[in-house]
Amino acid sequence: PQVDVVRFTTFFYQFTLLFDQKQREKVVDWFGCACTVSPAALDDFEKEYGYSLRPEDFVNEGSYNSAWRVPRKPQRDWIDFLSHFVRANVKKLASLSHEAGKEAMMFLGDQWIGT
């Protein structure tokens, strides 16, 4: 009863930080689309888009297909799929908060992949 704001923090968003042996950053992908993946999401993607994604769609020449590389069609489709999923589910979470008379707030990360 004393809570006024419900803060949703990184429910759908995973970011990639990879370091070498000297603890230097080698891959930093704050946009998270390559690591926001699950078996269920891959199955849902295949049902919706009519083809399955391959490991090479997420890891390309060791670059982990970060947002800094020009995305190929499978990556663009995956980003579109994730954005739709995140928007639909954030809407549900915000609605539940509003119905309970609370303000909904979201951490910056999740908005990067869809909201």
Secondary structure, DSSP 8 states (H G I E B T S, - for coil): ----EEEE-SSS---EEEE-TTS-EEEEETT-TTT---HHHHHHHHHHHSS---GGGT-STTSTT-TTS---HHHHHHHHHHHHHHHHHHHHHHHHHHHTT-EEEE-HHHHTTT-
